[in-house]
Amino acid sequence: MVALVTDGLKTSARPLAGDGKRSEPGTRETAAVQKAGDDDAEPRLVCFTGGTAFNGVVQELMTLTSRVTHVIPVSDDGGSTAEIVRVLGGPAVGDLRSRCLRLSDESTAEARAVKELLAHRLHATDSKLAKEEWYAIQEGDHDLWNGISEPYADIIRSFLIYFHTQIVASKNPIKFDFVNGSVGNFFFAGARMFFKSMEAAILLYSRVSRIPTESLVVPNIVLDDNVRVALGAKLEDGTTIRGQNEISHPSADPKRFEKATTGYDSLPSPIKRVFYLSTEDPTSVSPVYPKVNPTILRQLDDCEGVVYGMGSLYTSIVPSLILEGVGEAIAKRAGPKVLILNGGQDRETGDMSAAGVVKAVVDALNRAEDPDPSRRCDFAVSDYITDVVAPADGGIPLDIEELEALGVKNVIQVDARRQDIHGAEYDVPALIDALRQCVTV
């Protein structure tokens, strides 16, 4: 039977705060106090997420466990990342940087100053002012360096300067535009190019921002230096859309798009399949098959729970699930496998129900729509998803009987605040309590 909790979890879900404000996520310090037992008692989780929606729960998740592998796609082609990729190539770094930033230490004044520096964005609309600000930062003359000790600042500046030298040396005829640029993205890109390794750049960033050593941020695919791939989506009507930005949130200027919107323009037809494309030929719609990061498979083999987090279904979650080996690794693992539904619909999901989201995740893991039959799997829903967590009064219809028929064992509704006509916002501590109930039983 499917267990449905509609009035908060008996032992864990919390109501919204009495003054009507959403409960604030725990800080790094409170997380350390609230975690029960020693580190060995914390569940080891692998979380498949994007770089935006799940960021809001990362700090509160630390109250449950810091032993989390965050799997992040690197196919983003919007925001500050778009300009870096245009001029220098390589995989997208923005979502990796965003997650690392959320995991960063804030326990000292210097740690907070480092986080503020790496979170800073240059002028949002004026290219000249953005460039002037960037020069002040890389030369060490900006107020953002206040509070950061000289040895620490020298490490960070060296990679910002290296990034700048690569920009200057680029043969691209259109000069780099610093507008709305992320200092953290520049640092990340500089480290990646210097070490010729994304993994090494993540390790450096993790040390600089003092991320807990047991928390891993992992790019979902492994690419050769300066190679990048794009996402493609084939719709039910046969149309193919190229590029994550175009699939998820089309914008006239990809550097200035805004993901957090209250409305969206519907796709002309539902998405049938998402796949990877080469960027060498911008007109090609032939699929390419990048290799899954082996760290993901190792962590899946040793984890105690899998979480499919909130985020854009087809451009944030599915790109990691379609990689060969991921479905097989998840299916063979016993234990909880939790799907957290979004608070509402978006351009990618349209009017999809909860059961529809489950089917989309399972089809991705089984690679059910791959044109090559030899690449497909045929595992059951229960091999991939045991629990579904949904916000109370959310925007995705919760078809309980259909979920039960599919083989989902447990459905939990979590306290949330109705946000607008499109959905609801989770009460974050209640969401983590629900996740705790799923992964520690």
Phi and psi in degrees as a GROMACS rama.xvg file:
@    title "Ramachandran Plot"
@    xaxis  label "Phi"
@    yaxis  label "Psi"
@TYPE xy
-87.5758  126.558  VAL-2
-89.7925  120.901  ALA-3
-115.203  124.134  LEU-4
-108.872  115.779  VAL-5
-108.635  -10.1224  THR-6
-125.258  37.632  ASP-7
87.5807  150.886  GLY-8
-74.5091  142.871  LEU-9
-61.2218  -38.2352  LYS-10
-114.063  -5.02843  THR-11
-138.774  -39.9958  SER-12
-69.5688  137.061  ALA-13
-107.926  144.407  ARG-14
-73.107  165.971  PRO-15
-61.8852  152.565  LEU-16
-57.5248  148.827  ALA-17
-60.9819  -25.1439  GLY-18
-87.5533  7.03405  ASP-19
86.5785  -1.53034  GLY-20
-90.7603  149.992  LYS-21
-71.398  139.137  ARG-22
-59.8766  138.299  SER-23
-81.2515  138.682  GLU-24
-60.7902  154.941  PRO-25
-70.432  152.646  GLY-26
-86.3379  172.923  THR-27
-58.9764  -37.918  ARG-28
-68.7903  -45.6159  GLU-29
-68.8679  -31.0593  THR-30
-61.4397  -40.893  ALA-31
-63.9371  -34.8284  ALA-32
-74.9032  -39.0519  VAL-33
-76.8538  -25.2415  GLN-34
-64.8813  130.712  LYS-35
-84.0024  135.863  ALA-36
73.9617  -170.295  GLY-37
-87.8857  -177.926  ASP-38
-59.9201  -33.0469  ASP-39
-64.618  -19.9358  ASP-40
-84.2203  -12.114  ALA-41
-77.6316  132.311  GLU-42
-67.4781  143.542  PRO-43
-90.8486  117.576  ARG-44
-117.495  146.993  LEU-45
-113.633  120.557  VAL-46
-113.146  121.608  CYS-47
-95.1404  112.159  PHE-48
-144.611  172.632  THR-49
-96.8227  -161.305  GLY-50
-103.677  1.17181  GLY-51
-119.953  -64.7129  THR-52
-60.1971  -41.831  ALA-53
-77.4433  -14.6627  PHE-54
-58.3173  -31.1419  ASN-55
-69.643  -12.0441  GLY-56
-112.271  -2.6438  VAL-57
-61.4338  -45.1758  VAL-58
-65.1857  -42.5045  GLN-59
-67.1708  -31.9019  GLU-60
-59.5378  -28.6818  LEU-61
-62.5825  -22.0747  MET-62
-72.8288  -19.4204  THR-63
-93.65  -49.857  LEU-64
-164.29  145.466  THR-65
-103.301  -1.8725  SER-66
-88.1095  71.2807  ARG-67
-125.844  132.579  VAL-68
-99.2208  113.498  THR-69
-93.1031  109.311  HIS-70
-91.8632  120.921  VAL-71
-124.436  131.557  ILE-72
-72.6365  155.532  PRO-73
-125.384  34.7066  VAL-74
-110.328  12.2771  SER-75
-63.9847  139.372  ASP-76
-131.404  31.1332  ASP-77
-128.811  176.294  GLY-78
67.9209  -157.929  GLY-79
-59.7165  -31.1135  SER-80
-59.0873  -38.0065  THR-81
-58.2094  -40.8831  ALA-82
-71.3771  -38.7316  GLU-83
-61.7015  -47.0965  ILE-84
-64.6636  -39.0312  VAL-85
-60.194  -41.5355  ARG-86
-91.3833  -37.7066  VAL-87
-112.772  -10.4045  LEU-88
72.8602  -164.058  GLY-89
84.9767  169.442  GLY-90
-70.8422  160.01  PRO-91
-70.6038  137.802  ALA-92
-110.305  -10.8062  VAL-93
-60.8345  -46.0074  GLY-94
-70.2408  -33.4243  ASP-95
-64.0651  -47.0227  LEU-96
-60.4319  -41.5877  ARG-97
-61.2814  -43.4896  SER-98
-69.7823  -42.0447  ARG-99
-58.3411  -39.6954  CYS-100
-62.6245  -40.7548  LEU-101
-67.6456  -25.9254  ARG-102
-88.7495  -5.04361  LEU-103
-66.4182  151.125  SER-104
-69.8708  142.407  ASP-105
-131.019  20.9942  GLU-106
-80.224  -16.2676  SER-107
-127.823  163.692  THR-108
-62.3595  -39.7238  ALA-109
-66.2538  -40.9959  GLU-110
-60.8529  -40.2292  ALA-111
-68.1215  -35.0742  ARG-112
-67.2351  -40.4296  ALA-113
-63.147  -43.3147  VAL-114
-63.3015  -41.2272  LYS-115
-62.6031  -41.6002  GLU-116
-61.745  -49.8453  LEU-117
-74.4754  -16.7749  LEU-118
-89.7701  -8.29667  ALA-119
-71.3796  141.174  HIS-120
-114.923  143.263  ARG-121
-73.9078  175.519  LEU-122
-49.7526  134.794  HIS-123
-79.5462  -19.5837  ALA-124
-132.235  -22.2874  THR-125
-107.053  110.853  ASP-126
-63.4801  -37.5386  SER-127
-66.3159  -46.0264  LYS-128
-66.5917  -36.9453  LEU-129
-63.2721  -42.0382  ALA-130
-65.8184  -42.2212  LYS-131
-61.1857  -41.1518  GLU-132
-66.6227  -40.1921  GLU-133
-61.0246  -43.2522  TRP-134
-62.1275  -38.8192  TYR-135
-64.7903  -37.3694  ALA-136
-69.7467  -50.3696  ILE-137
-69.1096  -23.9237  GLN-138
-87.6085  -1.99284  GLU-139
82.9016  15.3945  GLY-140
-101.021  2.42068  ASP-141
-89.3109  149.604  HIS-142
-61.787  -20.0963  ASP-143
-61.4758  -20.6576  LEU-144
-79.1867  -12.8524  TRP-145
-60.5798  132.884  ASN-146
91.8191  -4.69359  GLY-147
-107.27  123.598  ILE-148
-63.1601  155.688  SER-149
-59.4177  -45.8227  GLU-150
-61.0258  -40.8026  PRO-151
-64.9221  -45.8646  TYR-152
-62.9408  -37.3017  ALA-153
-62.8106  -39.0436  ASP-154
-63.047  -48.6275  ILE-155
-65.4159  -45.4145  ILE-156
-63.1976  -34.8598  ARG-157
-60.9006  -36.4227  SER-158
-82.109  -27.8393  PHE-159
-67.3735  -40.6355  LEU-160
-66.5234  -39.7247  ILE-161
-62.5231  -41.8123  TYR-162
-57.6406  -45.3335  PHE-163
-62.4733  -40.532  HIS-164
-62.8653  -35.6202  THR-165
-69.1703  -35.7314  GLN-166
-63.8049  -46.3087  ILE-167
-64.3086  -37.8099  VAL-168
-79.9301  -9.84908  ALA-169
-61.6985  141.764  SER-170
-88.6234  2.32356  LYS-171
-62.1422  127.81  ASN-172
-66.8172  -24.0171  PRO-173
-97.5513  118.965  ILE-174
-65.07  154.651  LYS-175
-62.9182  134.708  PHE-176
-104.601  116.586  ASP-177
-82.2201  -3.34019  PHE-178
-58.3921  132.467  VAL-179
61.3669  17.5758  ASN-180
-68.5172  144.699  GLY-181
-96.581  122.955  SER-182
-60.5408  -38.9715  VAL-183
-62.4099  -40.2231  GLY-184
-63.1818  -39.1716  ASN-185
-65.1172  -42.2377  PHE-186
-61.9188  -46.51  PHE-187
-60.587  -47.5204  PHE-188
-64.6948  -39.6935  ALA-189
-62.2938  -43.1901  GLY-190
-65.602  -41.4186  ALA-191
-62.1885  -43.6977  ARG-192
-69.5081  -36.8014  MET-193
-65.3645  -47.0769  PHE-194
-85.1721  -11.9694  PHE-195
54.3983  39.6078  LYS-196
-158.539  123.48  SER-197
-68.206  -38.6007  MET-198
-61.565  -41.9099  GLU-199
-65.8738  -37.5952  ALA-200
-64.2661  -41.1761  ALA-201
-64.327  -42.591  ILE-202
-60.4226  -45.2035  LEU-203
-62.0121  -47.4794  LEU-204
-60.3275  -40.6957  TYR-205
-61.8757  -38.9164  SER-206
-73.3648  -41.5162  ARG-207
-62.9256  -40.3102  VAL-208
-95.8683  4.74322  SER-209
57.1958  50.8711  ARG-210
-74.3841  141.882  ILE-211
-53.1241  136.302  PRO-212
-63.7137  -24.5382  THR-213
-85.3068  -4.46617  GLU-214
-97.5895  124.148  SER-215
-113.698  136.249  LEU-216
-112.993  118.958  VAL-217
-126.321  122.947  VAL-218
-66.479  142.865  PRO-219
-74.3214  -23.863  ASN-220
-127.505  161.752  ILE-221
-110.655  124.626  VAL-222
-126.33  150.44  LEU-223
-65.0273  161.189  ASP-224
-55.4534  129.107  ASP-225
66.6411  8.20053  ASN-226
-86.9059  143.826  VAL-227
-141.126  160.956  ARG-228
-127.632  162.916  VAL-229
-119.168  160.673  ALA-230
-93.0565  144.425  LEU-231
-125.992  152.237  GLY-232
-132.065  127.993  ALA-233
-99.443  126.322  LYS-234
-89.9658  165.187  LEU-235
-60.4287  -28.0978  GLU-236
-85.9606  5.3929  ASP-237
94.2509  -9.9201  GLY-238
-67.9129  143.01  THR-239
-114.585  129.649  THR-240
-109.721  136.656  ILE-241
-112.825  126.781  ARG-242
103.93  133.425  GLY-243
-59.3306  -43.7885  GLN-244
-60.6055  -41.6276  ASN-245
-70.5036  -33.3888  GLU-246
-71.0107  -46.8509  ILE-247
-93.3688  -45.6453  SER-248
-154.427  75.677  HIS-249
-53.3919  140.563  PRO-250
-147.262  141.721  SER-251
-62.5462  -33.1843  ALA-252
-125.941  102.961  ASP-253
-61.6079  -21.2414  PRO-254
-72.6855  -20.8319  LYS-255
-118.986  16.62  ARG-256
-69.8178  159.031  PHE-257
-123.691  115.565  GLU-258
-71.7821  -35.8439  LYS-259
-82.4954  83.1735  ALA-260
-115.707  156.467  THR-261
-92.9103  -12.4588  THR-262
-135.219  170.292  GLY-263
-155.803  154.564  TYR-264
-90.2019  125.494  ASP-265
-66.2365  149.56  SER-266
-68.3334  152.848  LEU-267
-65.866  -19.8301  PRO-268
-158.159  152.38  SER-269
-61.0464  152.883  PRO-270
-74.9531  130.95  ILE-271
-96.9198  -38.7235  LYS-272
-157.724  143.118  ARG-273
-115.263  140.671  VAL-274
-150.955  171.816  PHE-275
-97.841  147.547  TYR-276
-126.547  150.568  LEU-277
-73.6006  147.502  SER-278
-96.6356  -3.50631  THR-279
-68.6122  -36.4746  GLU-280
-117.514  101.814  ASP-281
-66.5436  -8.08957  PRO-282
-99.4542  -11.1702  THR-283
-75.4729  140.464  SER-284
-119.895  20.287  VAL-285
-80.7257  134.437  SER-286
-71.4999  148.274  PRO-287
-120.041  159.847  VAL-288
-126.635  83.952  TYR-289
-65.2329  154.595  PRO-290
-81.8426  140.351  LYS-291
-66.2522  144.158  VAL-292
-62.7634  120.851  ASN-293
-61.6595  -21.4609  PRO-294
-60.6224  -36.0006  THR-295
-62.7635  -45.4343  ILE-296
-65.8493  -37.3683  LEU-297
-65.3891  -42.67  ARG-298
-69.1326  -36.4244  GLN-299
-63.8707  -34.6792  LEU-300
-69.7958  -19.4095  ASP-301
-118.154  4.7704  ASP-302
-88.5296  168.672  CYS-303
-114.771  2.50006  GLU-304
-172.858  149.135  GLY-305
-118.915  136.913  VAL-306
-126.689  127.768  VAL-307
-100.135  106.565  TYR-308
-82.9521  175.622  GLY-309
-65.2744  155.926  MET-310
149.466  173.052  GLY-311
-63.007  118.688  SER-312
-56.9398  -52.9794  LEU-313
-88.6274  -16.8251  TYR-314
-112.556  -11.9544  THR-315
-113.711  -41.7208  SER-316
-93.2821  -54.1828  ILE-317
-59.4521  -36.9015  VAL-318
-56.2727  -25.2983  PRO-319
-86.4526  -26.228  SER-320
-81.5558  -25.4029  LEU-321
-80.8677  -5.72272  ILE-322
-71.8588  137.212  LEU-323
-61.9979  129.436  GLU-324
105.246  -24.124  GLY-325
-70.9414  -50.2694  VAL-326
-58.7017  -44.1036  GLY-327
-61.8515  -41.7465  GLU-328
-67.0822  -39.1954  ALA-329
-69.7213  -42.8922  ILE-330
-62.3231  -34.3547  ALA-331
-82.0298  -10.6142  LYS-332
-86.6271  130.58  ARG-333
-78.8041  167.573  ALA-334
109.061  176.193  GLY-335
-69.0521  140.782  PRO-336
-135.402  105.243  LYS-337
-109.601  125.537  VAL-338
-100.91  120.445  LEU-339
-99.1342  114.98  ILE-340
-73.0106  150.644  LEU-341
-67.2845  162.284  ASN-342
-71.0626  -20.3177  GLY-343
-163.343  -177.402  GLY-344
-80.7385  163.408  GLN-345
-146.584  -174.05  ASP-346
-57.9386  -34.9082  ARG-347
-77.4549  -34.5467  GLU-348
-96.5632  -20.8169  THR-349
57.8864  -124.906  GLY-350
-101.252  27.0169  ASP-351
-61.9469  138.864  MET-352
-87.2143  175.398  SER-353
-58.7642  -43.3472  ALA-354
-62.7384  -34.8326  ALA-355
-64.3061  -39.669  GLY-356
-64.0631  -43.816  VAL-357
-58.1767  -46.5979  VAL-358
-62.5765  -38.5352  LYS-359
-64.5402  -41.9283  ALA-360
-64.244  -45.1485  VAL-361
-65.1928  -42.5627  VAL-362
-61.4743  -38.5874  ASP-363
-64.3977  -46.1744  ALA-364
-65.5223  -34.2952  LEU-365
-82.8802  -6.50377  ASN-366
50.2094  43.642  ARG-367
-64.9415  -27.0148  ALA-368
-100.952  9.25529  GLU-369
-65.043  133.085  ASP-370
-64.5122  -18.3826  PRO-371
-96.1299  106.584  ASP-372
-58.4196  -26.7744  PRO-373
-69.1768  -15.5926  SER-374
-91.2804  -6.73557  ARG-375
-84.6241  153.848  ARG-376
-117.454  174.422  CYS-377
-144.462  46.4013  ASP-378
-81.4718  155.427  PHE-379
-79.4558  162.871  ALA-380
-54.8775  -43.9996  VAL-381
-66.3196  -17.8494  SER-382
-74.4724  -20.8374  ASP-383
-112.675  -32.8737  TYR-384
-136.427  121.305  ILE-385
-106.406  -29.2361  THR-386
-133.89  143.722  ASP-387
-122.578  128.501  VAL-388
-110.707  131.097  VAL-389
-135.569  150.017  ALA-390
-77.7791  139.78  PRO-391
-60.6924  133.962  ALA-392
61.3692  33.7951  ASP-393
-76.4061  174.147  GLY-394
-87.7072  -9.17234  GLY-395
-97.6972  119.17  ILE-396
-56.4423  131.204  PRO-397
-100.437  92.3533  LEU-398
-89.0713  85.0234  ASP-399
-57.9149  -47.0666  ILE-400
-63.129  -38.4902  GLU-401
-67.1893  -40.3173  GLU-402
-61.3635  -42.5166  LEU-403
-62.9142  -43.3033  GLU-404
-62.7207  -31.6082  ALA-405
-72.8923  -23.8314  LEU-406
114.162  6.91425  GLY-407
-69.5757  129.478  VAL-408
-85.1192  -29.3173  LYS-409
-148.487  131.537  ASN-410
-123.984  127.44  VAL-411
-123.551  125.322  ILE-412
-96.2228  134.847  GLN-413
-114.457  144.012  VAL-414
-51.8902  136.217  ASP-415
-154.577  161.582  ALA-416
-107.28  128.193  ARG-417
-60.7414  125.847  ARG-418
-95.2524  -49.1134  GLN-419
-163.981  -164.515  ASP-420
-67.0174  -14.2026  ILE-421
-93.9367  -14.0243  HIS-422
165.686  -157.466  GLY-423
-137.089  160.42  ALA-424
-109.164  125.188  GLU-425
-59.6151  143.017  TYR-426
-77.7021  109.902  ASP-427
-61.665  -46.5596  VAL-428
-59.4181  -36.6815  PRO-429
-66.0684  -37.8859  ALA-430
-62.2872  -43.8002  LEU-431
-69.0948  -33.7773  ILE-432
-63.2139  -39.4221  ASP-433
-64.3185  -42.6878  ALA-434
-63.1507  -38.8207  LEU-435
-59.3221  -42.5317  ARG-436
-61.9586  -36.9746  GLN-437
-72.1931  -40.9363  CYS-438
-98.8869  -6.56704  VAL-439
-115.206  3.90924  THR-440
